[in-house]
Structure formats: C-alpha cells, structure tokens
C-alpha cells in the first residue's frame, strides 16, 4: 500500500472535480430545495464512466475497485454535490451483483450500472429491527417457480429514483431455519409501494418506507444462490461504509474550504479573522482529523480491493466513524467561523449540518461501530 495515490487515481480525481465544479453547490441546493433531482449530473457522470469505475471491464465498466469509486464520490461531495445514491447503487448493489450474481444478472444489470442508466436502491432497515439485522421480519417464501415477498422497510434512500430495490429478506432452509437472502425487486412490481418520510435534511435524495405486500417475483430475482445471503450482505456493507467515509470526507473538505476562504477575507479587528488563534487552531485541528480519516478510508478501500474482507471490515468501520466525526467538526467549525453568515442560505454552510450529523447515525451508528471495534479489534466480550 502506498500513501500516495497512483497517477491514474489522481487524474480521475481531477476529472471528477472538474465535472463537479460544472454543477456546484448552487445546482445541488436548488434541486434539494425545489424537490428536484440531480439527474443531469448523474447522467453525465455515467456517460463519462465515473459511476462505473468499479464495474468489470467485460461489462462496460472501468475495471477498477471500490477505492476508485470512493474517489469519485469524495470529489463530487467536495465540489458541493454529495450524491447519496452513489453509496447505494454502484457501491452496494453493483458490487454484490458483480461478486455473487448469476451470469444472467451480471449481463442484465452491470452494463447499466456502468453507464449510469439504471439506479438500484438497497433495503435492509426495518421499523422494529433497528441495528439488529437478526430481527428482520421481511420474508420470502417459495411459491411454485418463484417467490412471494412480504414485509416493510424504513429509511430507504432514493426509491423514487430507482428502477429496482435490492431487498434483504429471510428465506427458510430445509431445516426450517430462517436465513438472510437478497432479492432484486422492480419498483413497478405489483404489491410494491412506498411512502415518503419527511426529513429535516436538505437533500435531493429522499427517504422512504417500503411496503411489500405479497410481491411476486420470479426465482431469478434471488441474488446468487440461496445459501450465500449472509456472505453477500456483508460484501455489500463494507463498500457502503467506505463510500460513506468518502462522502463525509468530501463534505468536510467543502466546509473547511469555505471556512478558510472566509477566514482570510473577513476582517473585524483590523486583521483577517484567520489571523486569530481562536479561529485558526480549530480549523487546523479539523484539517488534521479530516486527513487522518481520509487515510483510514483509503486503507479500507485498499484492503477491500485486495480481497481482504476481514481486514476491510475493521478498517471500513473505523473509517466511517472517523470521517463522520471529522465531517461534523469541519462543518460545525465552518459555521462558527462564518458567525451569523454560517446560517444563511447565501454562504451554503448551514445546510451541510444535517447531512454530516446523519453520518453519525447511518449507514451504521457510531455506537455500533464502537461495539464492533470493542469486540473484534480489542477482543472484549460482546455487549449486545
């Protein structure tokens, strides 16, 4: 592992940053506040190959790894366009299908992931399960040559933009035990419905409750085989955490950049406010914590791309935790640096607060990350 990114990765970052600057924070904020979608940006990013950098070349992708996709996600976020669906569609869903999907699933979905012409949401969270995935009650039962899926999911991102949803359900094995399985459910399937959740977060991508009422699916809707659901699930959750860390790092960079520019220009006591340690030191501390989080994110991506799922699991959890904490500090200090201007629409800093605060909760809460590290990294007894 090198602590300096390759020439190709740096070139990718520069190209994506250029695309992000073409749209920028004003575009993103206008879409978010008007109820619009960032379809133009998504389509152009797909056309340029940025959404499919991690898809195998044989299916029209870039043949890279999750580290390349994370770089795309970070640069777009740093440019003021954090695309939440990037964490879900090309990272979780495309990765799972690429690693475990049938030949037919790969042929059907991966080329469309590669060019951005399809989006797929991911549904695991349930109202009564919280962070306990063992309490999932969404079930799929065999019915003839297909499946019938029933249950409810909550806090599912971007369903109104998705062509399909990868749903985590439970099937019954020959001994009667329930095991996790993944299903691809078209959003226009009979019995599939969703209702929006009103959120305080300013984002074009909305949250929904899914209602699965006897949704009939062909047998081929099952991802991979019936025995590999748990392995497949965790193969998707590590990329999710790596991507969340990248998005947090990008938003942190955006907020910190705004704060530094303001601290250089704003004068109150005959000098730029950035000359005062009360402003300068907290910004310097935020920068240090942000760079440390970025390093852990790059380590997690490298481990995952090397095929080290166990090592990547630890690093991905740590990276997500560190990036969320760093992003919260960056945004909070950016608001403080701007004073009252930090809460105005004009400066575009206040709207970032809800986004980064969410990152302490999702896609895995900071408490569950601490549980993971305590148990798996430190060897302490399981506490939950």
N, C-alpha and C positions, 0 to 999 in steps of 0.2 A: 504494500500500500504506500502510495506517495502522498505527501501532504500538499503537493502542488498538482492541480488538475491538469489533465492532458491538454495538448493544443486543441484537439477536436472538441473537448468539453468546453474550453474557454471560448472557442469560436461559436459553439452552439449558444452559450450564454449571451454573447454579444448580439447574435442574430435575433434571439428571442427578446432581448431587452429593446432592440430597435423596433420590433413589432409591438411590444407593449407600449412604448412611447408614442407610437402612432395613434393609439386609442387613449391611454392615460386615465388618471383618476377622475377627470370630469366626465368622461364617457361612462365609466363604471358607476359613478354616483348618480348620474342622470337615469341610467337603466334601473338602478336599485330603487330610487325614489318614485319613479313613474310606474313601477310594476313591469318594466320591460325585461328583456333577456339579452345576454351578451352573445347573440347568435352570430353576428358579423365577425367578432373576434374569434369565436370558436371555429367558425367555418374557415377563416383564413389560416389559423394555426394548424388546422387539419390539412388544408390544401398544401401548406408548406412542409408538412411532415412532422411537425413538432409534437402532435398528440400521439403519434405512433412510433416515437423513437425507441420504445421498448418492445415493440411487436417484431417477431422474427421476420427477416428479410423475405423469406419464401411466401409470406402473406402480405407483402407490400409495405412492411414497416422498416424502421431504421436498423434493426438488429442489435440495438443497444440494451442497456439494463435499466433498472429502477433508478440508478444514480443519474442517468441522462434525463429521465422523465422528471425526477425531483428538481434538477437544474432548470428545466422549462417552467415548472410550477413556481419555483422561487423567483425567477426573473420576471415572470408576469405579475406576481404579487408585489415585487419591489417596484414595478412600473405603475402600480396602482390598480391592477386588475387581478385580484386573487380569485381564481376560478375553482370553486369548491368541487364541481363535478370532475375536475382532473384527479382529485383524490379518490374518487369512486370509480368512474367509468374506465379510463385506461389503466389505472393503477391496480385496483382490486379486481374488477371483473375481467379485463383483458389478461391480467397475469394468471388468474385462476384457469381461465379457458385455455390459455397458451400452455400451461403446465399439465392440466388434467383433463381438458375437454376431449371429446371424441373427435375423430378426423372430420366428421361432418360439422360439428360445432365450430371447429377451427376454421374450416373453409368458409362457413357462413358468416361468422362474426369478426374474425381477426382482420380481414382486409377493410372492413367498415370501421373498426376501431382505428386502424392505421391512418385512414384519411379523414377521420372525424365525422363521417356521415351517419354514425349511429352513436347514441349515448345509452348507457345502461346504469340504472340506479342499483343500490345494494341495500337489502333489508334484513337486518338481524335483530335490532332492538324491539322489545315488546313492552307494553304498559306495565305488566306485573313482574317482569323479569329483571329490569334494570341492568346492572352489570353482570348478573348471574346468567350466563348463556345456558346453563344446565336446566333452567326453569322455562325455557322456550316451550310454548304450547302449540305453536303453528305446526300442524301435522299434514302429512301426505299419505294417503292410503292407496294401495293398488286397486284399480278398477278395470278389469279386462286388460287391454293392452296399453293402458295409460295410468294417470294419477289423478286424484282429486285432492286439492289443496284447500285447507281451511285454517283461518286464524286471523290475527291482527298484528300489525307492526306500527311503531310510532317513531317520530323524529327521523323520517326517511327523506333524504335530500333530493331535490330536483326531479321528483316523479313526474311533474307536469311537463318536463322537457325530455323525458326518457322514452325510448322506444320499447324498452323492456326493463324488468327488475330482476336481479338475481336474489332470490328469496332463500333464507336459511330456514328450513323446516326440519321435521323429525319423521323418520320412517321406522317401521317395525321390522326387526330382523326375524329370522326363523325361530328364535327362542322367545320372541315377544318383547325383547328389549328395544327401547327407542334410541335411535342414533341420529346425529345430525346429517342432513343431506342438503344439497344446493339445487335449486330449480330456476330455470330461466322462464319468466312469466311475461308475455307480451302485455303492455299496458291497455290494450284494447280487448283483452280476453273477457268473455262473459263471466260475471261474478267478481271481477276485479274493480275496486272503486277506491277513491282516496279523497280525503278532506284536508284542507289546509290548517296548519297550526299558526295562529297569529304570534309573531315573534317581534321583539324589540330591536333585533339586529337589522342593520341596513345592508341588505344584500339582494342581488337579483335572484339568487337561488333560494327557494323557499323550502319549508319543512312540512311534512305531511303525515297523517295517519293512514295506513293502508288497511283496507277491509277485503279479506279473501273469503268469499262465500261460495264454497263448493266449486272452486275454479278447476275446470277440467283441462288437463294437459296431456299431450302425447308422452309416451315413455321417453322419447328423445329429449324432453325438457330437463331431465336429470343430468346434472353436470358430472362428467366422468362416470364412475361406477358407484353402486350402492354401498360399498364398504369404505369408501375413501373420503367421506364428508368432513370428518374432523381434521384430517391432514390438509385437505383442500381449503378449509375455512381459515386455518392458521397461516397457510401460504398466502392468503389474501390480506390478512390483518397486519402482517409485518410491513408490506408495502404501504398500506394505509397510514401507519404510524410514521413511516419515513416521509411520506408525502405531506402529512400534517406538519411535521417538523420543518419541512422545506417551505411550506406556505407561511408558517409562523416566522421563520427567518426572513422571508421576503417582506412581510408586513412590518417586521421590526426594522429592517433596513429603510423602508419607506418612511416610517415615522421618525427614525433617527435622522435621516437626511433632511426632512422638513425642519426638525428642531435645530439642527446645526446651522442650516441656512438662515433661519430666523434669528438665532443667537448671534450670528455675525453681523446682521443688518440692524437689529433693534437696538437703539440707544436710549437710555433713560438718565443715567448719571454721567453724562459726558464721555461715555465709552460704550462699546458694544456689550450687551449683557453677557455674551460668551466669555468676556474677559474676567468675569467674577467666578470664583471657585464654587460658589453656591449653585451656579448653573453648569459650569464646565465639568466638575467632578462627577455629578450624577450621570451626565451624558457619557463621560469616559467609562464609568462603571457599566453602563448599559451596553456600550460598544464591546467591552471585554466579554461580558456574559453572552452577548449575541454571537461573537466569533467562536466562543467555546461550544455553544450549542450547534453552530454550523459544522464544526469539526466532528462532533458526535454523529450528526446526521449523515455526513459523508462516510464516516466509518460504518454506520449501519447499512448504508446503501452498498458499500463495497463488499461487506460480508455477505449480504443477501445475493449480490450478483456473482459471488464466488461459490454459491450453493451451500453456505454455512447457515442453515436455518436457525440452529440453536443459538449461535453467536449473534446472529442478526436480531433474534428476538429480544435479547438483553439490550443490545445497542439501540434498537428501534424504540423500545420503551423509554430508555434514558434520553434519547434524542428528542422524542416527543415531549417529555417532561421539561427538559432544559429549554427547548425552543418556545414552549408556551410561557414559561416563566420569564424568559428573556424578552419575548414579544410584549408581554404585559408591562414589563418595566420600561421598554422603549416607548410604548405608546403613552403610558402614564407620564413619563418624564417629558415627552414631546408636548403633551397638553400643558403641563406645568410650565415649561419653558415659554410657551406662547401666552401664558396668562389667560385673560378672558378670550383672546383670539383663538385659543385652543378649542373652544366650544362653539365656534362659529362655523357656518357652512362654508364660508369663503376659504378658510385655511385647510379644510378637509382632514383635520386630525381627530376631532371628537368622534366621528363616525367609525373610526378604527377600534374604539374601546370595546364595543360589544363583540366584535369579531374575535379579538385576542382573548377576551375574557372567556368566550366559549371554548377556546382551545385548552383551557384548564379542565374542562368537563368532557369534551369529545375530541376524537373518537374513543378515547378511554380516559377516565378521570385520573387526576393526579394521585388520588388515594389508591386507586387500583394499580397504578404504576409503582407506587411505594410498596404495596403488598407484594408485587411481582419481584421487585429488587430485594426486599427483605427475605423472601422465601427462596428465590432461585439464585440470587447473587451472593447473599450472605449466609444462606443455609439455616435461617431461623424457622421456627415452627409456623405452619400455616395458620393464619389468624382469622380466616373467614370460611 
